[in-house]
Amino acid sequence: MQHSENHLRTRPIAVGHLRAFEAVARHLNFRAAAEELSLTQSAVSRQIQAMEEEVGVPLFLRHTRAVELTGAGAQLLRAVLPSLERMDSTVRLIRRSAGRKSVTISTWASFASMWLIPRLEDFQSAHPDIDIRIDASDVPVDLETADVDVALRYARPAQVPPQAIRLFGEQLTPVASPWLLKSGHALKKGTDLVHFGLIEASDSHRTQNLEWLTWRRWMDTHNFKTLEPKRWLYFNYAHQIAQAALTGQGLALARMPLVADSLASGDLVEILPHMRLESPMVYWLLVGPRAVARPEIVAFCDWLQVQAQLTRVAIGDS
């Protein structure tokens, strides 16, 4: 009997039991939970009892006219609620998207917010029947297995597969807001940086790729090895760095493809254009093998490459 009971308590809880548990916990009433689930009150009671036997402790205190969660019940409810909500949300999304054309794009947050999203209205205007889903993450996805159609990546040429499509390369350049440049010291040569705060990525020294984005590399390249700024300001993401520069908090060593629009509008100014730093990093387009022939994927990739060509022109990437 002990062996059977232990086996019972280690198997997964039935989803139907979780639904009944959540409904009773929310209403604190078996009858109301039964009506919501279109079950009899005795059926809900049996599900809760079976669940308590599987968990091994009481989940509810049954009073004459009321039901109360035990400590274990409250603990379980905190785990069950977000799980059921995520599952229900996913099912609703699947139902809404059934039969619709869609493109799922994997990229990192800064590229999505600074380059892709500002341009998406152009694609959506031309293709109003195609849904777009952006999955922003710094972790590369496996296009062979992931539920993703297109990946936009930032890597050296040796780090991408042969079928990757080059969008544009990269140069790094010091930028600032125009009003910051008018508010104090002149900024006409590299040594003038000592009068300003410098903004850069807080984790830039952790990997070889991000080390290219540092002010120290820029200074070393241009023989300002002993230069020290007024202060340092560090952020995790490129879009945070750009936002800090836009609001006049300091000078940023910006990635040209990501700030080309801000430079064109005058929101940012390239302060030392003759001192750009070449980067080995490249922006790439990869298409999942299961998605490559779908018309909506072809349309999106064609549009993306037109946008990339405009960026290449804007930053002088031949």
C-alpha positions in Angstrom: 0.0 0.0 0.0 2.9 2.4 0.8 4.5 1.7 -2.6 1.2 2.4 -4.4 0.7 5.7 -2.4 4.2 6.9 -3.1 3.7 6.2 -6.9 0.5 8.1 -6.8 2.1 11.1 -5.3 4.9 11.4 -7.8 2.9 11.3 -11.0 1.8 14.6 -12.7 -1.4 16.3 -11.6 -4.2 16.0 -14.1 -5.0 19.3 -15.9 -8.7 18.8 -15.2 -8.0 18.7 -11.5 -6.0 21.9 -11.8 -9.0 23.6 -13.5 -11.3 22.5 -10.7 -8.9 23.5 -8.0 -8.4 27.0 -9.5 -12.2 27.5 -9.9 -12.9 26.5 -6.3 -10.0 28.6 -5.0 -11.3 31.6 -6.9 -14.9 31.3 -5.8 -14.2 29.6 -2.4 -17.5 27.8 -3.2 -17.9 24.3 -4.7 -21.3 25.0 -6.2 -20.2 28.2 -8.0 -17.1 26.4 -9.3 -19.3 23.5 -10.6 -21.6 25.9 -12.4 -18.6 27.7 -14.1 -17.1 24.3 -15.2 -20.5 22.9 -16.3 -20.0 20.0 -13.9 -22.0 18.7 -10.9 -20.9 19.8 -7.5 -20.1 16.2 -6.5 -17.9 15.8 -9.6 -15.9 18.9 -8.6 -15.7 17.6 -5.0 -14.3 14.3 -6.2 -11.7 16.0 -8.4 -10.5 18.1 -5.4 -10.4 15.1 -3.2 -8.4 13.1 -5.8 -6.0 16.0 -6.2 -5.5 16.2 -2.4 -4.7 12.5 -2.3 -2.2 13.0 -5.1 -0.6 16.0 -3.5 -0.6 14.4 -0.1 -2.1 17.3 2.0 -5.4 19.1 2.3 -5.8 22.0 0.0 -9.1 23.4 1.4 -10.7 23.6 4.8 -14.3 22.7 4.5 -16.5 24.7 6.9 -20.3 24.4 7.2 -21.0 27.4 5.0 -17.6 28.3 3.6 -14.5 27.0 2.0 -11.0 28.2 2.9 -7.6 27.6 1.3 -5.0 25.9 3.5 -1.4 27.2 3.4 -0.5 24.4 0.9 -3.5 25.4 -1.2 -2.5 29.0 -1.3 1.1 28.0 -2.3 -0.2 25.8 -5.1 -2.6 28.5 -6.3 0.3 30.9 -6.8 1.9 28.4 -9.2 -1.3 27.3 -10.9 -2.7 30.7 -11.8 0.1 32.0 -14.1 0.5 28.6 -15.7 -3.2 28.4 -16.6 -3.3 32.0 -17.7 -0.3 31.5 -20.1 -1.8 28.3 -21.5 -5.2 30.0 -22.1 -3.5 33.0 -23.7 -1.5 30.8 -26.0 -4.6 28.9 -27.0 -6.4 32.2 -27.8 -3.5 33.3 -29.9 -3.5 30.0 -31.8 -7.2 30.2 -32.4 -7.0 33.8 -33.6 -4.1 33.1 -36.0 -5.5 29.9 -37.4 -5.6 30.3 -41.2 -3.8 33.7 -41.2 -0.5 34.5 -42.8 2.1 35.5 -40.4 5.9 36.1 -40.0 7.7 35.4 -36.7 11.0 37.2 -36.4 13.7 36.5 -33.8 16.1 39.4 -33.1 17.6 41.2 -30.1 15.8 44.0 -28.2 17.9 46.9 -29.3 17.8 46.1 -33.0 14.0 45.6 -32.8 13.4 48.9 -31.1 16.0 51.0 -32.9 15.9 49.7 -36.5 13.1 47.1 -37.2 10.0 48.5 -35.4 10.3 52.1 -36.8 10.2 50.6 -40.3 7.5 48.0 -39.9 4.6 50.4 -40.7 5.9 50.5 -44.2 5.7 46.7 -44.6 2.3 46.5 -42.9 0.8 49.2 -45.1 1.9 47.2 -48.2 0.9 43.8 -46.7 -2.1 44.4 -44.3 -3.0 40.8 -44.3 0.3 39.5 -42.9 0.6 39.3 -39.1 4.0 40.1 -37.5 5.3 38.6 -34.3 8.7 39.8 -32.9 10.5 37.5 -30.4 13.2 39.8 -28.9 15.9 37.8 -27.1 19.7 37.9 -26.9 19.7 34.1 -27.1 20.0 32.8 -30.7 17.2 30.4 -31.7 17.6 27.2 -33.7 15.7 27.8 -36.9 15.5 24.1 -37.6 13.4 23.5 -34.5 12.1 26.8 -33.2 8.7 28.3 -34.0 10.4 31.1 -35.8 10.5 32.0 -39.5 13.3 34.6 -39.7 16.3 35.5 -37.5 18.1 38.8 -37.6 21.6 38.4 -36.1 24.6 40.4 -35.2 27.9 38.5 -35.7 31.2 38.2 -37.4 31.1 36.6 -40.9 32.8 33.4 -39.6 30.0 33.0 -37.0 27.0 32.6 -39.4 26.1 29.8 -41.8 26.8 30.1 -45.5 23.1 30.8 -46.4 23.1 33.9 -44.2 22.3 37.1 -46.1 24.3 40.2 -45.3 22.2 43.2 -44.5 24.9 45.8 -43.6 28.2 46.2 -41.8 29.0 48.6 -39.0 31.0 51.6 -38.0 31.2 53.1 -34.5 31.1 56.9 -34.1 30.8 59.4 -31.2 27.4 61.1 -31.1 25.6 63.6 -28.9 22.4 65.6 -28.7 22.7 69.0 -30.4 21.6 70.9 -27.3 24.3 69.2 -25.2 26.9 70.5 -27.6 25.5 74.1 -27.2 25.4 73.9 -23.4 29.1 74.0 -22.5 32.5 73.1 -23.8 33.2 73.0 -27.5 33.8 69.5 -29.0 36.0 69.8 -32.1 38.8 67.4 -31.4 39.2 64.1 -29.6 40.9 65.6 -26.5 37.7 67.7 -25.9 36.0 64.5 -24.6 37.5 65.1 -21.2 34.8 67.7 -20.6 31.9 65.3 -21.1 30.4 62.1 -19.6 30.9 59.0 -21.8 28.1 56.4 -22.2 28.8 52.8 -23.0 27.6 49.2 -22.5 28.1 47.9 -18.9 28.9 44.4 -20.1 31.0 45.3 -23.1 34.2 43.8 -21.7 32.7 40.3 -21.2 32.9 39.1 -24.8 35.3 39.7 -27.6 32.4 41.0 -29.9 31.1 43.6 -27.5 34.6 44.8 -26.6 34.6 46.5 -30.0 31.9 48.8 -28.7 34.0 50.4 -26.0 35.3 53.9 -25.7 38.6 52.5 -24.6 39.1 50.8 -27.9 38.2 53.9 -29.8 40.6 56.0 -27.6 43.4 53.5 -28.1 42.9 53.4 -31.9 43.1 57.2 -32.1 46.0 57.6 -29.6 44.1 59.0 -26.7 45.3 56.2 -24.4 45.4 58.4 -21.2 42.2 60.4 -21.8 39.8 60.2 -18.9 36.2 61.6 -19.2 34.3 63.8 -16.8 32.3 60.7 -15.8 31.2 57.3 -17.0 27.6 56.1 -17.5 26.8 52.5 -18.2 23.7 50.7 -19.6 22.9 47.1 -20.6 21.4 47.8 -24.0 22.1 49.9 -27.1 18.7 51.5 -27.1 19.3 52.6 -23.5 22.6 54.1 -24.6 21.0 56.0 -27.5 18.2 57.3 -25.2 20.7 58.6 -22.7 22.6 60.4 -25.5 19.3 61.8 -27.0 18.5 63.3 -23.6 21.9 64.9 -23.3 23.3 62.8 -20.5 26.7 62.3 -22.3 28.4 61.2 -25.4 27.7 57.8 -26.9 29.9 55.6 -29.1 27.0 54.6 -31.3 26.6 51.9 -33.9 26.0 53.7 -37.2 23.2 51.4 -38.5 21.2 51.9 -35.3 21.4 55.7 -35.1 21.3 56.6 -38.8 17.7 57.7 -38.5 18.5 59.9 -35.5 21.4 61.4 -37.3 19.3 62.1 -40.4 16.6 63.8 -38.3 19.1 65.9 -36.4 18.1 64.4 -33.0 21.7 63.2 -32.7 24.9 64.8 -34.1 28.0 62.9 -35.3 30.6 65.0 -33.5 33.9 63.6 -34.9 32.9 62.1 -38.3 36.5 61.8 -39.4 37.2 59.5 -36.5 34.8 56.6 -37.1 35.9 53.2 -36.0 35.4 50.1 -38.3 33.8 47.2 -36.6 34.1 43.5 -37.6 30.5 42.9 -36.7 27.8 42.5 -39.4 24.0 42.4 -39.4 22.5 39.3 -41.0 19.2 37.8 -42.2 18.6 34.1 -41.8 15.5 32.3 -43.0 14.2 29.1 -41.4 14.2 26.1 -43.8 10.6 25.3 -43.2 9.6 29.0 -44.0 11.7 29.8 -47.0 9.1 29.1 -49.6 6.1 30.7 -48.0 4.9 33.8 -49.9 4.6 36.0 -46.8 8.2 35.1 -45.8 9.4 35.9 -49.4 7.6 39.2 -49.2 9.0 40.1 -45.8 12.6 39.2 -46.8 12.4 41.2 -50.0 11.1 44.2 -48.1 13.8 43.8 -45.4 16.6 43.8 -48.0 15.2 47.0 -49.6 15.3 48.6 -46.1 18.8 47.3 -45.6 20.0 48.9 -48.8 18.6 52.2 -47.6 20.6 51.9 -44.4 23.8 50.9 -46.4 23.4 54.1 -48.4 22.8 56.2 -45.2 25.9 55.0 -43.4 28.2 54.7 -46.5 28.4 50.9 -46.4 29.4 50.0 -50.0 
